[in-house]
Amino acid sequence: MDEVGWEVDADGESIAIAELIGRQIKFWREAKRLRAVQFGELLGYGEDLIHKVERGVRIPRPEFLERADEVLEAGGHLRALKPDAEKARYPKKVRDLAKLEQQAVELCAYNNSVVHGLLQTQEYAQAEVQNRQPPFPEHEVERRVAGRMARQGIIDRTSGRPVFSFVQCESTLRRANGGKMVMRRQLEHLLEVGALRNVTIQVLPLDREENAGLGGPFRLLKLKSGTTIGHLAVQLHSRVISDPRELQILEMRYGMIRAQALTPRESLAFIKEVRGET
């Protein structure tokens, strides 16, 4: 993928933002009486890419907007579009989930297929996204991984940090997603994150006779407003749970899963053991 920016996601909000940014750039370019080819030469990009940005096909990177603002003497108007461009960079589902996570004071998550997204290394995340079938185009892999990495800032933000509780099935620690070295670094990352004061990681061993999580992964978010919501992501479906009866079931299941899992201290020791075997 070229360095001018990201392909626009198919959701309407991203398209609208990209088109708005493109119109602004074109307005300032024409005000300076520059043809697209001339503008591209000043920025170091080809004419075709300039047209793609102005049509809203590409979302410009922050450095593109910085340089365009300078070249077109836009007085900060183009530079001010960087937050909008960053917002449109990620798929809508990622943005919606990130908004919920930003409102959470406590996040609980169980996963028996992969390491939870907020705990993933970039290499692990890339391997997971690349494993999807049918395969994503390379630019979409990059966008989805970048979106996942951006969400992780919520764990170590300096103020108002939520409390996190993760339960990982043992299978997610042993499944060689991305290969041996990727998994070794992923396990080391789990040990680092698990040492944070606001994060608890537990492991549910495969030899447990009782497992309340066989129904699949889910998460619970307790929001600043005092309400609780759930989230399920299974195959092609992503669903937010707000029905009190369904939430009651998920909360009961999560409590049972935590009770069936190793304690946080035992879990970190278990992860170290698995790392030693990798």
URTA-V213308 format. One record per pair of residues at least 12 apart in sequence whose ideal C-beta (glycine too) atoms are under 7 Angstrom apart, sorted by the first residue. I is the first residue (numbers start at 1). J is the second residue. Records with the same first field share a line. If there is no record, write none. Layout:
I->J / J
//
This chain:
1->138 / 139 / 142
2->49
4->45 / 49 / 53 / 58 / 60 / 61 / 64
5->53 / 58 / 59 / 60 / 61 / 64
6->58 / 59 / 89 / 139 / 143
7->58 / 139
8->56 / 57 / 58 / 59
9->91 / 92
11->91 / 92
13->92
14->88 / 92
15->56
17->84 / 87 / 88
18->56 / 59 / 88
19->56
21->60 / 81 / 84 / 85
22->53 / 54 / 55 / 56
24->77 / 78 / 81
25->53 / 54 / 68 / 78
26->54
28->72 / 74 / 78
29->72
32->72
36->50 / 51
42->71
43->64 / 67 / 68 / 71
59->85 / 88 / 89
60->85
62->82 / 85
65->78 / 79 / 81 / 82 / 85
66->79
89->143 / 146
90->143 / 147 / 150
91->143 / 144 / 147
93->238
94->147
98->151
100->221 / 229
101->151 / 154 / 221
102->154
103->223 / 224
104->162 / 221 / 222 / 223
105->162 / 163 / 222 / 223 / 224
106->162 / 163 / 222
107->162 / 164 / 219 / 221
108->165 / 219 / 220 / 254
109->166 / 219
110->167 / 213 / 217 / 218 / 254 / 257
111->168 / 169 / 172 / 217
112->169 / 171 / 172 / 213 / 216 / 217
113->172 / 217
114->128 / 172 / 177
115->168 / 172 / 186
116->166
117->148 / 151
118->151 / 152 / 155
119->166 / 190 / 193
120->148
121->185 / 186 / 189
122->145 / 149
123->178 / 182 / 185
124->177 / 178 / 182 / 186
125->145 / 148 / 149
126->141 / 145
127->177 / 178 / 182
128->177
129->141 / 144 / 145
155->193 / 199
156->196
161->198
162->198
163->198
164->198 / 199 / 200
165->200
166->200 / 201
167->202 / 204 / 257 / 258 / 261
168->201 / 203
169->204 / 213
170->203 / 204 / 205 / 206
171->206
173->187 / 203 / 271 / 274
174->274
180->278
183->278
184->275 / 278
187->271 / 274 / 275 / 278
188->275
190->271
191->268 / 271 / 272
194->268
200->264
201->264 / 267
202->258 / 261 / 262 / 264 / 267
203->261 / 262 / 267 / 270 / 271
204->257 / 260 / 261
205->262
208->260
210->260
211->260
212->253 / 256 / 257 / 260
213->253 / 257
216->234
218->230 / 231 / 232 / 250
219->231
220->250 / 251 / 254
228->247
229->241 / 242
230->246 / 247 / 250
//
